Amino acid sequence: MIEQVLLNLMTNAAQAMKNQEGEKRIEITSSMKGNDILIGVADSGPGVPVALRKKYLNPFSRRKRRSQGSV
């Protein structure tokens, strides 16, 4: 499941930066803190709009609209 989460984050970042001018960067980092593994994901995209930040990590919210004809 972690692999799917990382893939989703990278895909979303790439889509958000698609039409962006200049540098496009996606950075994945990992480290250990005691017995915990910390994973960080950062990109040079425009960021999450302020109005959506509280909902962003809610697994039941939809932030993208499906285009017509999508299944």
Backbone as a printed PyTorch tensor [residue, N CA C, xyz], in Angstrom:
tensor([[[  0.8180,  -1.1980,   0.0000],
         [  0.0000,   0.0000,   0.0000],
         [  0.8630,   1.2630,   0.0000]],

        [[  2.0130,   1.2120,   0.6340],
         [  2.8990,   2.3770,   0.6350],
         [  3.3540,   2.6790,  -0.7930]],

        [[  3.6360,   1.6310,  -1.5480],
         [  4.0390,   1.8230,  -2.9370],
         [  2.9490,   2.5590,  -3.7190]],

        [[  1.6910,   2.1890,  -3.5130],
         [  0.5810,   2.8370,  -4.2200],
         [  0.4380,   4.2950,  -3.8030]],

        [[  0.5990,   4.5800,  -2.5110],
         [  0.5220,   5.9610,  -2.0270],
         [  1.6080,   6.8080,  -2.6840]],

        [[  2.8410,   6.2890,  -2.7110],
         [  3.9500,   7.0340,  -3.3260],
         [  3.7100,   7.2340,  -4.8190]],

        [[  3.2320,   6.2090,  -5.4910],
         [  2.9390,   6.3310,  -6.9160],
         [  1.8690,   7.3940,  -7.1570]],

        [[  0.8220,   7.4110,  -6.3380],
         [ -0.2380,   8.4170,  -6.4670],
         [  0.3030,   9.8280,  -6.2420]],

        [[  1.1380,   9.9950,  -5.2260],
         [  1.7080,  11.3130,  -4.9500],
         [  2.5770,  11.7880,  -6.1120]],

        [[  3.3920,  10.8910,  -6.6580],
         [  4.2630,  11.2620,  -7.7770],
         [  3.4440,  11.5710,  -9.0340]],

        [[  2.4040,  10.7840,  -9.2870],
         [  1.5400,  11.0280, -10.4460],
         [  0.8360,  12.3690, -10.3180]],

        [[  0.2900,  12.6540,  -9.1390],
         [ -0.3850,  13.9390,  -8.9050],
         [  0.5840,  15.1020,  -9.0680]],

        [[  1.7840,  14.9540,  -8.5460],
         [  2.7880,  16.0170,  -8.6630],
         [  3.1420,  16.2540, -10.1280]],

        [[  3.3520,  15.1780, -10.8720],
         [  3.6980,  15.3080, -12.2860],
         [  2.5790,  15.9970, -13.0580]],

        [[  1.3290,  15.6360, -12.7700],
         [  0.1900,  16.2650, -13.4460],
         [  0.0850,  17.7470, -13.0820]],

        [[  0.3350,  18.0790, -11.8350],
         [  0.2390,  19.4750, -11.3880],
         [  1.3170,  20.3400, -12.0340]],

        [[  2.4580,  19.7430, -12.3510],
         [  3.5700,  20.4970, -12.9290],
         [  3.6150,  20.4300, -14.4550]],

        [[  2.6810,  19.7260, -15.0600],
         [  2.7010,  19.4690, -16.4950],
         [  2.9060,  20.7340, -17.3290]],

        [[  2.1720,  21.7840, -17.0290],
         [  2.2510,  23.0210, -17.8170],
         [  3.0900,  24.1010, -17.1440]],

        [[  3.8140,  23.7290, -16.1250],
         [  4.6280,  24.6820, -15.3580],
         [  5.9150,  25.0050, -16.1080]],

        [[  6.2650,  26.2560, -16.1270],
         [  7.5340,  26.6870, -16.7140],
         [  8.6610,  26.4410, -15.7250]],

        [[  9.8570,  26.2960, -16.1940],
         [ 11.0230,  26.1740, -15.3310],
         [ 11.2290,  24.7770, -14.7820]],

        [[ 11.9720,  24.7180, -13.6960],
         [ 12.3550,  23.4470, -13.0880],
         [ 11.1410,  22.6620, -12.6060]],

        [[ 11.1730,  21.3670, -12.8680],
         [ 10.1540,  20.4460, -12.3700],
         [ 10.9010,  19.3850, -11.5800]],

        [[ 10.5570,  19.2610, -10.2930],
         [ 11.3040,  18.3630,  -9.4210],
         [ 10.3500,  17.6190,  -8.5030]],

        [[ 10.5730,  16.3050,  -8.3910],
         [  9.8770,  15.4730,  -7.4040],
         [ 10.9770,  14.7980,  -6.5890]],

        [[ 10.8940,  14.9350,  -5.2790],
         [ 11.9250,  14.3970,  -4.3930],
         [ 11.2940,  13.4620,  -3.3640]],

        [[ 11.8240,  12.2510,  -3.2800],
         [ 11.3820,  11.2720,  -2.2940],
         [ 12.5510,  11.0420,  -1.3400]],

        [[ 12.3140,  11.1810,  -0.0510],
         [ 13.3610,  10.9380,   0.9470],
         [ 12.8660,   9.9190,   1.9670]],

        [[ 13.8060,   9.2520,   2.5940],
         [ 13.4470,   8.3270,   3.6740],
         [ 14.5240,   8.3790,   4.7400]],

        [[ 14.1110,   8.1060,   5.9740],
         [ 15.0420,   8.0760,   7.0960],
         [ 14.4360,   7.2300,   8.2080]],

        [[ 15.2460,   6.9400,   9.1880],
         [ 14.7890,   6.1820,  10.3610],
         [ 14.7840,   7.1030,  11.5700]],

        [[ 13.7800,   6.9520,  12.4110],
         [ 13.7080,   7.6440,  13.7040],
         [ 13.2780,   6.5920,  14.7080]],

        [[ 14.2420,   6.0740,  15.4440],
         [ 13.9500,   4.9510,  16.3310],
         [ 13.5590,   3.7560,  15.4930]],

        [[ 12.3930,   3.1840,  15.7580],
         [ 11.8910,   2.0560,  14.9790],
         [ 10.9620,   2.4770,  13.8460]],

        [[ 10.8190,   3.7750,  13.6430],
         [  9.9150,   4.2860,  12.6160],
         [ 10.6740,   4.6470,  11.3450]],

        [[ 10.0360,   4.4350,  10.2100],
         [ 10.5660,   4.8710,   8.9220],
         [  9.7900,   6.1080,   8.5200]],

        [[ 10.5100,   7.1810,   8.2210],
         [  9.8890,   8.4320,   7.7920],
         [ 10.0830,   8.5710,   6.2860]],

        [[  9.0190,   8.8590,   5.5760],
         [  9.0810,   9.0450,   4.1320],
         [  8.5720,  10.4370,   3.8230]],

        [[  9.3360,  11.1840,   3.0540],
         [  8.9430,  12.5260,   2.6520],
         [  8.7880,  12.6100,   1.1450]],

        [[  7.8140,  13.3640,   0.7020],
         [  7.5930,  13.5980,  -0.7210],
         [  7.4580,  15.1030,  -0.9090]],

        [[  8.2540,  15.6570,  -1.8190],
         [  8.2030,  17.0950,  -2.1020],
         [  8.2790,  17.2910,  -3.6080]],

        [[  7.7100,  18.3890,  -4.0800],
         [  7.8170,  18.7090,  -5.5020],
         [  7.8570,  20.2180,  -5.6710]],

        [[  8.1480,  20.6400,  -6.8750],
         [  8.2420,  22.0740,  -7.1620],
         [  6.9620,  22.6080,  -7.8010]],

        [[  5.8490,  21.8960,  -7.6060],
         [  4.5660,  22.3080,  -8.1650],
         [  3.9450,  23.4770,  -7.4240]],

        [[  2.7380,  23.8580,  -7.8340],
         [  2.0810,  25.0440,  -7.2850],
         [  1.5480,  24.8750,  -5.8640]],

        [[  1.4740,  23.6590,  -5.3480],
         [  0.9710,  23.4340,  -3.9970],
         [ -0.5270,  23.2300,  -3.9690]],

        [[ -1.0220,  22.8790,  -2.8090],
         [ -2.4470,  22.6180,  -2.6180],
         [ -3.1320,  23.9410,  -2.2750]],

        [[ -4.2320,  24.2630,  -2.9660],
         [ -4.9510,  25.4950,  -2.6340],
         [ -5.3610,  25.5080,  -1.1560]],

        [[ -5.2830,  26.6690,  -0.5290],
         [ -5.5810,  26.8200,   0.8920],
         [ -6.9430,  26.2130,   1.2480]],

        [[ -7.9350,  26.4170,   0.4010],
         [ -9.2870,  25.9330,   0.6860],
         [ -9.3690,  24.4060,   0.7560]],

        [[ -8.4240,  23.7080,   0.1480],
         [ -8.4590,  22.2390,   0.1200],
         [ -7.5110,  21.5780,   1.1140]],

        [[ -6.6710,  22.3360,   1.7840],
         [ -5.6340,  21.7420,   2.6380],
         [ -6.1640,  20.8550,   3.7480]],

        [[ -7.2740,  21.2270,   4.3860],
         [ -7.8140,  20.4040,   5.4750],
         [ -8.3660,  19.0880,   4.9550]],

        [[ -8.8930,  19.0810,   3.7390],
         [ -9.4840,  17.8770,   3.1580],
         [ -8.4450,  17.0050,   2.4500]],

        [[ -7.2790,  17.5460,   2.1770],
         [ -6.3160,  16.9020,   1.2860],
         [ -5.9860,  15.4610,   1.6660]],

        [[ -5.8080,  15.1720,   2.9270],
         [ -5.4270,  13.8190,   3.3310],
         [ -6.6160,  12.9580,   3.7360]],

        [[ -7.8240,  13.4590,   3.5530],
         [ -9.0230,  12.6720,   3.8200],
         [ -9.1720,  11.6350,   2.7100]],

        [[ -9.1220,  10.3470,   3.0360],
         [ -9.1550,   9.3260,   1.9810],
         [-10.4730,   9.2720,   1.2110]],

        [[-11.5120,   9.9410,   1.7010],
         [-12.8050,   9.8730,   1.0310],
         [-13.1340,  11.1290,   0.2380]],

        [[-12.2280,  12.0840,   0.1800],
         [-12.5100,  13.2930,  -0.6000],
         [-11.9740,  13.1220,  -2.0160]],

        [[-12.6460,  13.7630,  -2.9540],
         [-12.2230,  13.7390,  -4.3610],
         [-11.8120,  15.1470,  -4.7250]],

        [[-10.6160,  15.2990,  -5.2110],
         [-10.1420,  16.6180,  -5.5860],
         [-10.1130,  16.8240,  -7.0890]],

        [[-10.1900,  15.7670,  -7.8540],
         [-10.1460,  15.8850,  -9.2960],
         [-11.5140,  15.5990,  -9.8800]],

        [[-11.8510,  16.3370, -10.8950],
         [-13.0970,  16.0760, -11.6160],
         [-12.7610,  15.1230, -12.7570]],

        [[-13.6390,  14.1870, -12.9750],
         [-13.4440,  13.2840, -14.1140],
         [-13.8780,  14.0220, -15.3810]],

        [[-13.1090,  13.8400, -16.4260],
         [-13.5040,  14.4430, -17.7020],
         [-14.6490,  13.6410, -18.2830]],

        [[-15.3990,  14.2650, -19.1390],
         [-16.5230,  13.5680, -19.7470],
         [-16.0010,  12.3930, -20.5400]],

        [[-16.6750,  11.2840, -20.4330],
         [-16.2620,  10.0760, -21.1180],
         [-15.4190,   9.1620, -20.2530]],

        [[-15.0230,   9.6100, -19.0710],
         [-14.2510,   8.7540, -18.1680],
         [-15.1460,   7.7280, -17.5280]],

        [[-14.5880,   6.6070, -17.2240],
         [-15.3550,   5.5360, -16.5670],
         [-15.0200,   5.5220, -15.1130]]])
